[in-house]
Amino acid sequence: MEQYVDPYPSSGTGRYGYCTGAGGEFLAMPPRKRVPKNGTALKMVGAQVAVLRIRKKLTQRELGKKVSLDEETIASIEQGRRPLMPDVAESMDQVLDTGGVLTAAVRHLPAVDQVPVWAEAFIDLERNAVDLSSYENQVIPGLLQTEGYARAVFTNEIPALSQQKINDRTAVQMGRQKILRRADPPNLSYVISEAALHDQLGGPDVHREALRYLRECADLHGVTIQIMTLGRQAHAGLSGPFVLIVTPDLQHLAYAETQRGSQLISDPNEVSILSRKYAMLRTQALNPEETKGLLDGWLGEQ
C-alpha cells in the first residue's frame, strides 16, 4: 500500500487530495512540471535510494514489490519528483539493509520537501475518473458541498486558517464540482452517514442550504446518494471514510484519510477489500429513493 502524508490534513474523506479530507478541499497546486523549492534535497534522497537499490542488485520493479509500491513510483522517488514518505523509508531501510540511512534522511528533510507533490495527481484522478464511489461519515462529501458549507468546514480547521486561505480553498472546492455537470460526467456513488447530515456547520441557514443542495444532487444524472441511518446493528464502514476510483484506462485505485495523513492505494488486494466494504455499505444504507424521501422529510420539517 502506498502511503503519503497529507500536508493539509483534515477530518475525513471529503477533501480528497488538497487538497482533500472530510470537507473535500483541493488546494491549488503549481503546474506538475514545476521545480519544487529545495528540490535538490528530494533529488539527494532519491539518488541515495537508487545507489542503495543497485548495491542490492534490485530493479525498480523488484524493490517496488518488496515495499508495496509500483515501478513508476520508485522511479519518481529516485528522480526526486516524489518525496520518500517516512513509512516507505523504513521499509526500504529493512529491504536494502541500510542501517536506517533513508529514515534519517527523510526525518531531516527541509519542511518544504515534506510536502508531497502527489496531491496534484489525485486532483487529476478525480477530474478524469469514470467512476467514483465514496463513503463519508464526518461531513458532506466535497463534490456535494455548497459554498457556505465548504467555508464552514474550512473555518473549523485546527490550527485556524487565515481568511485568505479559507477563501482560496473554498474557491477551489467549488471549482472541483464542474465534473458533476460536464458532458460526460463520471458515475458518482455516495454512502453518507446520517450523523454527518445532522451537524449544523455554519449555522441553521447554511445547514438547510446544504441539505437542499444535496437533495438536488441526488437527482443529477449519474449521481447516486444513499444515507446510512443511525442506530444500526451492523456497519461495514467502522474503519473510516474512503473513496474508490476507476480511471479511464480502468485502473482501480482507492483513497483514504486519517486525522493526520492520507493514503493513495493502488495495491489490488487492498482496493479489493475496500470495494467489498463499499458493496456491503450500499446494502446496509437506505436505497436512493428512500434517501430522497428522508431528505424531503427533513427539508419539509425545517
C-alpha positions, -999 to +999 in steps of 0.1 A: +000+000+000+014+034-010+010+060+017+016+097+016+012+122+044-012+150+035+003+184+041-032+197+047-047+170+069-083+172+079-110+151+094-122+129+066-125+120+030-144+149+017-114+169+007-097+143-012-063+153-020-059+192-015-061+193-015-088+168+005-101+154+039-136+153+054-145+186+038-133+177+004-110+206-005-083+207-031-056+233-027-045+249-059-012+233-069+015+247-092+020+231-126+031+195-124+065+202-141+075+228-116+108+225-098+100+224-060+118+247-036+148+229-021+142+202-047+179+193-045+171+176-011+145+154-028+169+145-055+196+138-030+174+113-011+162+098-044+198+093-055+206+075-022+176+052-029+190+044-064+225+037-051+213+015-023+189-004-046+216-010-072+240-021-044+214-048-036+212-057-073+174-050-074+155-034-103+130-006-096+102-031-101+117-056-077+122-030-050+087-018-056+072-052-050+092-056-017+078-022-003+044-024-019+049+004-045+047+003-083+078+007-105+068+042-116+066+054-080+101+041-073+114+058-104+097+091-093+113+089-059+147+082-073+144+111-097+134+135-069+099+141-084+081+124-055+090+126-018+100+095+001+075+091+029+087+080+064+069+046+064+083+038+030+118+049+041+116+025+070+106-004+047+134+004+023+159+005+051+149-030+060+148-044+025+181-027+015+198-032+048+209+004+051+211+007+089+184+034+089+201+058+064+169+066+045+148+071+076+173+095+090+175+114+056+137+118+054+135+129+091+159+158+084+144+170+051+136+207+049+099+212+057+091+223+022+103+190+008+080+170+031+050+184+012+040+157-013+036+166-049+011+137-054-018+159-045-020+173-080-021+137-093-050+130-071-069+160-085-063+146-119-076+112-109-109+128-096-112+151-126-107+123-152-123+094-133-150+074-150-163+061-117-161+074-081-176+057-051-173+075-017-182+066+019-182+096+043-190+096+080-180+131+091-191+157+066-209+160+033-185+149+005-166+177-011-182+174-046-216+178-030-209+208-007-224+243-010-200+272-008-213+282+026-209+246+039-174+243+025-164+277+041-178+264+074-157+232+071-125+251+065-133+276+092-133+247+117-098+236+108-073+234+136-049+252+136-071+280+124-067+291+087-063+327+077-093+342+060-074+343+027-067+306+029-103+299+037-114+319+007-089+302-016-098+267-005-135+274-008-130+287-044-110+256-054-136+234-037-163+249-058-142+246-090-139+208-084-177+205-089-175+212-126-173+174-132-208+170-119-222+188-149-197+180-177-209+165-209-197+130-199-199+130-161-185+101-142-207+077-123-208+090-088-219+069-059-221+081-023-229+065+010-231+092+037-236+086+074-267+102+088-246+117+116-227+139+090-260+154+079-272+164+114-242+187+123-252+222+116-218+235+104-221+272+096-255+275+114-291+266+106-293+285+073-261+270+059-272+236+071-306+239+054-290+251+022-265+222+023-293+196+027-313+212-001-283+211-025-276+175-015-312+167-024-307+185-058-276+165-065-295+133-058-314+140-090-284+146-112-277+122-140-251+096-129-252+106-092-264+081-066-267+091-029-275+067-001-278+076+036-265+052+063-290+057+091-282+058+127-289+030+152-276+002+131-266-032+145-242-039+116-219-014+098-192-021+072-176+013+074-164+015+110-128+019+100-135+053+085-142+070+052-127+062+018-130+067-019-129+042-048-116+055-081-118+040-116-096+057-142-103+060-179-079+030-185-099+011-159-073+011-132-089+006-098-075+028-070-086+039-036-080+069-013-084+070+025-077+096+051-070+098+088-067+128+111-030+134+102-024+116+070-037+101+037-032+071+015-035+067-022-038+030-026-030+010-058-024-025-043-051-047-059-057-067-027-062-035-006-085-019-032-105-052-034-110-051+004-124-016+003-146-024-027-161-053-008-167-029+022-184-004-001-206-031-016-218-040+019-223-004+028-246+000-001-267-029+010-269-015+046-278+021+036-311+034+025-317+029-012-316+061-034-353+066-034-356+061+003-327+086+007-346+112-013-377+106+008-357+111+040-341+143+027-375+156+016-389+149+050-361+168+067-365+198+044-402+198+049-398+198+087-374+228+087 
